[in-house]
Amino acid sequence: MNLFLTLAFLFFIGSVTGWVIELLFRRFFSSSNPERRWINPGFCTGPYLPLYGCGLCLLYLIARLEEFSLIRDPVWNRIALFAVMALCMTVIEYIAGIASLKIAKVRLWDYTKEWGNIQGIICPKFSLVWAGLGALYYFFVHPHILDALDWLSQNLAFSFVVGLFFGFFIVDVVHSSQIVVKLKRYAEENRVVVRYEAVKADIRRRYDKTKARYPFFRPFRSDKPLAEHLKDRKSVAEEIKKENTEVKVSTGLDKGEGRMIK
């Protein structure tokens, strides 16, 4: 099986597995979800997170470099390998996060309360998490990759499932991009950055208050247009002034409600 099909298979597995991990983390462990609600995580509305899919592909490529290692001691060689995995995953996370902030004016995740964070996008805590996930991948997943790919080549029906996944994924990305365009328009008009997950959580609370059935896979569906919802619920945005030494982060859109962070 050529490298393209291998990476396509890994992207599928990583995206779906990552979605499950994030879903459980946000439900049971995340401090940003004190009500412990089930909230659909990520940029897309379907059960997949492309960041994890890209990450699994990257881990696979890095693990293949072990045979070209320059460190003779196998223990230190593996430690260096896990460090490289954590660094590369952190870089991917930063690129995705900074792109969403600068281009779409949307904060997809928020690490501002974590120690040592950089722009609320990356932090040492989650870099260590990436290192741990890299170690788990190396010991428990990578040794079985070739067997899984061999099974895939002999089961063309599952190859159809992978192809179907990419079909749904592309449609989902287009749909989610339209939502982001609306959020970006609102953000630029009001000079704010929209907190993506906060919008979804706030809509979920409105459904819970009215005891209406929450559309889990349509987390932005509301009883009013999205722009009106954002104006009514100002806590889902950050007001940011571009200055050299300080950034004003506000839980609302009105001046004077924020606090200064250096």
C-alpha positions in Angstrom: 0.0 0.0 0.0 1.5 3.3 -1.0 2.3 6.1 1.5 -0.8 8.2 0.4 -3.3 5.5 1.3 -1.4 4.8 4.5 -1.7 8.4 5.6 -5.3 8.5 4.5 -6.1 5.5 6.7 -4.2 7.0 9.6 -5.9 10.4 9.2 -9.2 8.7 9.4 -8.3 6.7 12.5 -6.6 9.6 14.3 -9.4 12.1 13.6 -12.1 9.8 14.9 -10.1 8.6 17.9 -9.1 12.2 18.8 -12.7 13.3 18.7 -13.6 10.5 21.2 -10.7 11.6 23.5 -11.7 15.2 23.4 -15.4 14.4 24.0 -14.6 12.4 27.1 -12.0 14.9 28.3 -14.4 17.8 28.0 -17.2 15.9 29.6 -15.3 14.6 32.7 -12.1 16.6 33.2 -12.2 20.0 31.5 -12.4 23.0 33.9 -14.1 25.0 31.1 -17.2 22.7 31.4 -18.1 22.8 35.1 -21.7 21.7 34.3 -20.2 18.4 32.8 -22.4 18.6 29.7 -21.8 16.6 26.6 -20.5 19.1 24.0 -19.4 18.3 20.5 -15.7 19.3 20.4 -13.7 20.8 17.6 -14.0 22.8 14.4 -16.2 20.4 12.5 -19.6 19.2 13.5 -19.0 15.5 12.7 -17.2 13.0 14.9 -13.7 13.8 13.9 -10.9 16.2 14.7 -8.5 16.8 11.8 -5.8 18.1 14.2 -5.5 14.6 15.7 -5.6 13.0 12.2 -2.7 15.2 11.1 -1.0 14.4 14.4 -1.3 10.6 13.9 0.2 10.9 10.4 3.1 12.9 11.8 3.7 10.4 14.6 3.8 7.6 12.1 6.4 9.4 9.9 8.5 10.3 12.9 8.5 6.8 14.3 9.7 5.5 10.9 12.8 7.6 11.4 14.0 5.5 14.4 16.0 3.3 12.1 18.1 6.3 11.1 18.8 7.3 14.8 22.1 8.9 15.7 21.9 7.9 19.4 23.3 4.5 20.2 21.6 4.1 23.6 18.1 2.8 22.8 16.6 4.4 25.9 17.8 7.9 25.2 17.0 7.3 21.5 13.4 6.7 22.4 13.3 9.7 24.8 14.6 11.9 22.0 12.0 10.4 19.7 9.2 11.2 22.1 10.6 14.8 22.6 10.6 15.3 18.9 7.0 14.0 18.7 5.9 16.4 21.4 7.7 19.3 19.7 6.2 18.6 16.3 2.7 18.2 17.7 3.0 21.4 19.7 4.1 23.2 16.5 1.1 21.9 14.6 -1.2 23.0 17.5 0.4 26.4 17.5 0.1 26.9 13.7 -3.6 25.8 13.8 -4.3 28.0 16.7 -2.6 31.1 15.5 -4.1 30.7 12.0 -7.6 30.6 13.5 -6.9 33.7 15.6 -5.2 35.9 13.0 -7.2 34.8 9.9 -10.6 33.7 11.2 -10.6 35.8 14.4 -11.8 32.7 16.2 -10.2 31.0 19.3 -10.7 27.3 18.8 -9.3 26.4 22.3 -8.2 28.4 25.2 -5.1 27.7 27.4 -4.9 31.2 28.9 -5.4 29.9 32.4 -2.6 27.3 32.0 1.0 28.1 33.3 3.5 29.1 30.7 1.0 29.4 27.9 1.8 31.3 24.7 -1.1 33.4 23.5 -3.4 30.9 25.0 -2.6 28.5 22.2 0.1 26.2 23.5 1.4 25.5 27.0 3.9 23.1 28.7 1.1 21.0 30.3 -0.3 19.9 27.0 3.1 19.6 25.3 3.7 16.9 28.0 0.3 15.4 27.1 1.5 15.2 23.5 4.7 13.5 24.6 2.6 10.9 26.5 0.3 10.3 23.6 3.4 9.9 21.4 4.8 7.2 23.8 1.4 5.4 23.8 1.4 5.5 20.0 4.9 4.2 19.8 4.5 1.2 22.1 0.9 0.2 21.5 -0.1 1.4 18.0 2.9 1.7 15.7 4.0 -2.0 16.0 0.6 -3.0 14.7 0.3 -0.4 11.9 1.7 -2.8 9.2 -0.7 -5.5 10.2 -3.6 -3.1 10.2 -2.7 -1.8 6.7 -2.4 -5.4 5.5 -5.9 -6.1 6.8 -7.1 -3.0 5.1 -5.7 -4.0 1.8 -7.5 -7.4 2.1 -10.9 -5.8 3.2 -11.9 -3.4 0.4 -15.2 -2.8 2.1 -13.4 -0.9 4.9 -11.5 1.0 2.2 -15.0 2.2 1.1 -15.7 3.3 4.6 -12.5 5.4 4.6 -13.5 6.9 1.3 -17.0 7.7 2.6 -15.4 9.3 5.6 -13.5 11.7 3.5 -16.6 12.5 1.5 -18.5 13.5 4.7 -15.4 15.3 6.0 -15.0 17.5 3.0 -18.7 18.5 3.1 -18.4 19.1 6.8 -15.4 21.4 6.4 -17.3 23.5 3.8 -20.3 23.7 6.2 -18.1 24.6 9.2 -16.2 27.2 7.2 -19.4 29.0 6.5 -20.1 29.2 10.2 -16.6 30.5 10.8 -17.1 33.2 8.1 -20.2 34.4 10.0 -18.1 34.5 13.2 -15.3 36.3 11.5 -17.6 39.0 10.1 -19.0 39.6 13.6 -15.5 39.6 15.1 -14.2 42.2 12.6 -17.3 44.4 13.0 -16.9 44.5 16.8 -13.0 44.2 17.0 -13.1 41.0 19.1 -12.0 37.4 18.9 -14.8 34.9 19.2 -14.4 32.0 21.6 -15.5 29.0 19.4 -16.2 26.5 22.2 -17.8 29.2 24.4 -20.4 29.9 21.7 -21.3 26.2 21.5 -21.4 25.8 25.3 -23.6 28.9 25.6 -26.1 27.6 23.0 -26.1 24.3 24.9 -27.1 26.2 28.1 -30.0 27.9 26.4 -31.3 24.5 25.2 -31.0 23.2 28.8 -32.9 26.1 30.3 -35.8 25.7 27.9 -35.6 21.9 28.2 -35.6 21.6 24.5 -33.8 18.7 22.7 -30.2 19.7 22.0 -29.0 19.0 18.4 -25.6 17.5 19.4 -24.2 17.4 15.8 -25.5 20.9 15.0 -24.0 22.8 18.0 -24.5 26.2 16.4 -28.2 25.8 15.8 -30.1 28.4 17.8 -33.6 29.9 18.1 -32.2 33.1 16.6 -29.6 34.0 14.0 -26.0 33.4 15.1 -25.1 37.2 14.9 -28.0 38.1 17.2 -27.0 35.3 19.6 -23.5 36.7 19.8 -24.8 40.2 20.5 -27.0 39.0 23.3 -24.3 36.8 24.8 -21.3 39.0 25.0 -19.3 36.6 27.2 -18.4 34.5 24.2 -15.9 37.1 22.8 -12.6 38.7 23.8 -12.0 42.3 23.1 -8.4 42.7 22.0 -6.4 45.9 21.5 -3.2 45.6 19.5 -0.5 47.1 21.7 3.1 46.2 22.2 3.2 45.4 25.8 -0.3 44.5 26.9 -3.5 42.9 25.7 -6.9 43.7 27.1 -9.0 40.6 27.4 -12.7 41.1 28.2 -15.5 38.8 29.1 -17.8 41.3 27.4 -17.8 43.7 24.5 -18.4 46.9 26.6 -15.3 49.0 27.5 -14.3 48.8 31.1 -15.3 45.2 31.6 -11.9 43.7 30.9 -8.7 43.3 32.9 -5.2 44.0 31.9 -2.8 41.1 31.4 1.0 41.5 30.8 
